[in-house]
Amino acid sequence: MADVVNLRIARKQKTRAGKEQQAQQSRALHGRTKAEKQRDRIEAERAAGFVDGHRLDRTDRNRS
């Protein structure tokens, strides 16, 4: 036979687990130092610049 489950308690446990996961994501996103945020911003700008620098210029192809 299956175990009897109290649905009220199961719902509360599921809610707590969801809130804990949300808190964990918030800590990872917002719980960083200023230096870490600045490093990530500079790294993202550098990556964007790299991609933009290697992008093909399509306007010259249409002029010929």
CYANA upper distance limits for C-alpha pairs under 8 A (distance plus 0.5 A):
  5 VAL  CA     10 ALA  CA      7.83
  6 ASN  CA     10 ALA  CA      6.78
  7 LEU  CA     11 ARG  CA      6.50
  8 ARG  CA     12 LYS  CA      6.84
  9 ILE  CA     13 GLN  CA      6.69
 10 ALA  CA     14 LYS  CA      6.69
 11 ARG  CA     15 THR  CA      6.64
 12 LYS  CA     16 ARG  CA      6.64
 13 GLN  CA     17 ALA  CA      6.65
 14 LYS  CA     18 GLY  CA      6.72
 15 THR  CA     19 LYS  CA      6.70
 16 ARG  CA     20 GLU  CA      6.59
 17 ALA  CA     21 GLN  CA      6.75
 18 GLY  CA     22 GLN  CA      6.75
 19 LYS  CA     23 ALA  CA      6.59
 20 GLU  CA     24 GLN  CA      6.62
 21 GLN  CA     25 GLN  CA      6.80
 22 GLN  CA     26 SER  CA      6.71
 23 ALA  CA     27 ARG  CA      6.59
 24 GLN  CA     28 ALA  CA      6.78
 25 GLN  CA     29 LEU  CA      6.67
 26 SER  CA     30 HIS  CA      6.23
 26 SER  CA     31 GLY  CA      7.79
 27 ARG  CA     31 GLY  CA      5.21
 27 ARG  CA     32 ARG  CA      8.41
 28 ALA  CA     32 ARG  CA      7.60
 32 ARG  CA     36 GLU  CA      6.57
 32 ARG  CA     37 LYS  CA      7.09
 33 THR  CA     37 LYS  CA      6.89
 34 LYS  CA     38 GLN  CA      6.64
 35 ALA  CA     39 ARG  CA      6.52
 36 GLU  CA     40 ASP  CA      6.71
 37 LYS  CA     41 ARG  CA      6.67
 38 GLN  CA     42 ILE  CA      6.64
 39 ARG  CA     43 GLU  CA      6.58
 40 ASP  CA     44 ALA  CA      6.61
 41 ARG  CA     45 GLU  CA      6.74
 42 ILE  CA     46 ARG  CA      6.59
 43 GLU  CA     47 ALA  CA      6.69
 44 ALA  CA     48 ALA  CA      6.64
 45 GLU  CA     49 GLY  CA      6.57
 46 ARG  CA     50 PHE  CA      6.66
 47 ALA  CA     51 VAL  CA      6.83
 48 ALA  CA     52 ASP  CA      6.61
 49 GLY  CA     53 GLY  CA      6.42
 50 PHE  CA     54 HIS  CA      6.92
 51 VAL  CA     55 ARG  CA      6.76
 57 ASP  CA     61 ARG  CA      8.49
 58 ARG  CA     62 ASN  CA      7.61
 59 THR  CA     63 ARG  CA      7.41
 60 ASP  CA     64 SER  CA      7.73
